[in-house]
Every structure is written in structure tokens, then in C-alpha cells.
Amino acid sequence: MAAERVKDVGILAMDIYFPPNCVLQEELETHDGVSKGKYTIGLGQDSMAFCTEVEDVISMSLTVVKTLLKNYNIDPKCIGRLEVGSETVIDKSKSIKTWLMQIFEECGNTDIEGVDSSNACYGGTAALFNCVNWAESNSWDGRYGLVVCTDSAVYAEGPARPTGGAAAIAMLIGPNAPISLESKFRGSHMAHVYDFYKPDLASEYPVVDGKLSQTCYLMALDSCYKTFCKRYEKIEGKPFSIVDADSFVFHSPYNKLVQKSFARLYYNDFLRNCSIVDKDSREKLEPYLGLSSEESYQSRDLEVCQQVAKPLYDTKVQPTTLIPKQLGNMYTASLYAAFASVVHNKHDALVGQRIVMFSYGSGMTSTMFSFKINEGQHPFSLTNIASILDISNKLESRHVVPPKKFVEALKLMEHRYGAKDFVTSQDTRLLVPGTYYLTHVDSMYRRFYAVKGDTAATPVTNGH
Ligand SMILES: CC(C)(COP(=O)(O)OP(=O)(O)OC[C@H]1O[C@@H](n2cnc3c(N)ncnc32)[C@H](O)[C@@H]1OP(=O)(O)O)[C@@H](O)C(=O)NCCC(=O)NCCS
């Protein structure tokens, strides 16, 4: 089987886990003393997920792998490759993948290739490409690949703090997938910049030049789009414009940047004279034809592009924004959570469609690539994936925490980061049964986790 040419390699199944705690951006605005609307309208965010001291990127990834295997009834022996994308450093040597091996060792499966990939928010995409390339290669042995994106995004007090978030996503990879990669259509842009980085190994917080990271993101987007369009044109013999994809999914540090990004693609199509740009819009954009690209990144006036692109944004992008607006930036998981949002919103109506993805990791690494949506066979149908993702239920059952408690949780985590010899509160009241949690770290920095049992959770009151 491995020697045969396989078809439609891509994502067969997905699951998502995020912490049960969130803080409302509106309440955070008041708490931080910023102007009303700065986080909700200015950044476009609704709420933000965060881990408390009993959860971290390891526990979240253990939880999501376990639930994916259970929900789709996959035998752990059928996994042949496991790749993790994460930028949350818990150990400078031991990969998160090795933690996940516990699940497979129990069933006697230790023959699993793959380790962690790390470069800011791009690691999940690197992990996905590794798994897909493996399944398309001569070394594929017929088993499934598994990609896990897991991150907890936390920032020091200041303007970047409301752009945190947390989640883990698992994706099962194999041939005949309902979500297959159109591997020939791709464009990458990689370069050396200091826009967001984590040089202080004693702190979980990044050093971030927010404005520069915005410009770098948009420059990378332009460059990837140009290469993507060129490849498409070469292969298909006709130009590509935003009309040729049904959805655009962007890495989402915060929603405003996603709005700007789609407008940027529209602007690119305008500059390339694509017919998608109607006469009216063309007239509105013509005054900006002479802008240098550097000027165009900074120009306030060019916001007119967001207005003219709005109707297309509403159909092609809006359905992808649900989870990122609710959870915040999940770093490596952010792009795939946006993709999960469109699966949740549209499921089997997506069959036959093309979805363009833009992955960005500061530093910087970025790729634009595309998925083709196919009819999947049960349990790998879009409708079943949407039902297992169970997004509405998971979002609605979250516990809203006042900003003061969120800040306290972050303070405790600052203290615990890189520490040894401590026991957590083991307060699992908010966790659903089957969730992994951190119990203690011993004098040799070894971390210990337990799984919340199936006994009914102690009821907790939602609110403050
Ligand atoms: C994004 C970031 C730079 C914003 O911080 P800031 O400089 O304090 O915010 P700004 O003053 O620019 O305000 C943000 C936006 O809200 C708007 N805004 C501010 N107050 C507002 C209000 N009361 N109502 C509505 N909008 C408001 C601003 O006009 C701005 O919009 P614009 O981007 O269209 O210009 C900061 O949150 C950050 O650094 N985040 C991390 C970024 C990151 O993670 N990068 C790496 C991954 S790509």
C-alpha cells in the first residue's frame, strides 16, 4: 500500500480543547483603564481563554489527543507519526511529543516518528507539512499521522496582554481526507526580523514590538500571496484572485489584523488589475495607486480598502473568526482554530470548496497554502467533524472570570514558571471528566499529571 500513489492526503479528523476559564475583553478594558472599545472594537476581540495553574500546554495536548482517539474510535496502534507544533517552552530539550507518547506506550506502540516544531505561531503548520509529506512519501507505512498544536499565549502587563489566549488542537492525517492539501499551490516568505521573540528563558513572556509585528505580518502576507498567485497561474494557466477561493483563513493574533489582511489581498488584486475589483471600488482605490508598499502599510487612508472588501469579508472570512475572537491568540493553534470555526459554521456545505490558509510565525516564517474540501467517509465527514468539535457547547459552558482573578492567575504562573518542588491546588472543579491536569513538579523538575475522573463535577456558579 505504501508504495502506491496515495490521493487527497490531508486532515481526516480534528478535535479542540481549550481551558474552561475566560475573561471578557469588555471587562478587561475597564480593569486596564483603557478607552472603551479598544480591545473589543480596536482589536476586535470578545473574550480570552487562559490556563490556570492546573493546566499547561502538556496537559491540554494530552487531553485533546485522548479525546480525538476516543471520539473517532481510533486505535492508538494505528498512529505512525506524531508531530507537535508549539512555542510555549516548558523544557529546552524534552519535547512535548515525548509526553504524548504515554498514551501510545500504554498500548505497546512506541514505533512513532516525529518531534516538536517550533517557530512562534508557525510550528503547527510545519508539523502539518511534515505529516502530510510523510504520508505522501516512500517511508509511509500505511498508518495515520497525528498533528498537535498546543499553546498558552500570555503577555506581560501592557498593551499586548489582551492578545493572549490558549488552546490545543489535534488533527488526524491520512489519504482520502475530507480536507486535503492542494500541495502544488503554495507560497512562503521567510526572513530574519525581531518583531516578537522569547530571549528571556526565565520568563514565559515574549518581547514584542507590536507595530513592527503587524507590518511584518502584512509584508509576509503580500509576499506569500504573490508567490501563491504565480504558482497557481503557472499550473492552471489563468490568474488567481480572491474569487477563486471560497474562504480565507488567517493566523489570528487578534481579529483586527484579520480584517486588515483580507483587505490587503483585495488591494493586491486591485494592483494586479483583477476583474474581482468592480468599477466603483476601483475608483475609490485609484488615488492610492502611487503609494510605495512601505507607505501602503502605514496609510490610514487605505482603510477604504477594508470598506470596499467588506461584503466579500462577510462571506469569505467572517465564518472563520468565531473561535479566535472568543479564545484569543492560541499561537500555533490559532490558524487551525479559525479553520475549525468555518467547519463548525458551514460543515458539509463546504464540500467542493477551496479554502486558502495563511500561516504566520514571528521571527519570521510564513506560508500561504490551500485545502480542497471533499466528501468524507464516516467517521471522517465534515458533519461528523463539526459535531465532535462541539464548538457552541464548549464555548457556552466556559466560566467567566473577573479580570482581577485572571491577573492573579498570571502572577502565580509567573512565579511557577521554571520552578521545581511545588504541588498545585489540584482544583479540578471546572474541568470536564477526561481532562488532564498538573498535580505537582518534583525536586528534579519532573512534571506529574492526572486525569479528572468520571465522577460528576462539583457544580460551580458561573459569574463573579
Ligand atoms: C496589537 C497591539 C500593538 C495593539 O496595542 P496598542 O499599540 O496599545 O494599540 P493601538 O493604540 O494601536 O490600538 C489598537 C487598535 O485599536 C484602535 N482603538 C484604540 N482605542 C479604541 C477605542 N476606544 N475604540 C475603538 N478602537 C480603538 C486603534 O485605532 C487601533 O486600530 P488600528 O490598528 O486600526 O490603528 C498590541 O496589542 C500587541 O503588541 N499585541 C501583540 C501582537 C502580537 O502578538 N504579535 C505577534 C503575532 S503576529
The ligand as a Gaussian input file, in Angstrom:
#p B3LYP/6-31G(d) Opt

LIG

0 1
 C       -1.613000      44.936000      18.616000
 C       -1.005000      45.863000      19.637000
 C        0.243000      46.506000      19.032000
 C       -2.010000      46.956000      19.987000
 O       -1.537000      47.730000      21.052000
 P       -1.617000      49.356000      21.118000
 O       -0.482000      49.928000      20.358000
 O       -1.765000      49.770000      22.519000
 O       -2.960000      49.611000      20.391000
 P       -3.406000      50.797000      19.421000
 O       -3.355000      52.073000      20.111000
 O       -2.720000      50.663000      18.098000
 O       -4.934000      50.333000      19.243000
 C       -5.243000      49.145000      18.564000
 C       -6.331000      49.468000      17.568000
 O       -7.492000      49.836000      18.306000
 C       -7.971000      51.109000      17.873000
 N       -8.560000      51.724000      19.067000
 C       -7.914000      52.228000      20.138000
 N       -8.817000      52.667000      21.049000
 C      -10.051000      52.434000      20.533000
 C      -11.374000      52.638000      21.008000
 N      -11.605000      53.190000      22.192000
 N      -12.395000      52.252000      20.223000
 C      -12.181000      51.686000      19.010000
 N      -10.936000      51.457000      18.521000
 C       -9.878000      51.814000      19.272000
 C       -6.748000      51.800000      17.337000
 O       -7.112000      52.823000      16.433000
 C       -6.037000      50.648000      16.664000
 O       -6.646000      50.382000      15.432000
 P       -5.764000      50.288000      14.102000
 O       -4.898000      49.059000      14.240000
 O       -6.757000      50.136000      13.014000
 O       -4.943000      51.510000      14.031000
 C       -0.638000      45.090000      20.945000
 O       -1.794000      44.542000      21.482000
 C        0.373000      43.974000      20.704000
 O        1.581000      44.227000      20.639000
 N       -0.102000      42.720000      20.621000
 C        0.739000      41.566000      20.356000
 C        0.925000      41.415000      18.890000
 C        1.489000      40.067000      18.583000
 O        1.263000      39.112000      19.265000
 N        2.268000      39.965000      17.525000
 C        2.861000      38.704000      17.189000
 C        1.991000      37.841000      16.410000
 S        1.691000      38.372000      14.793000

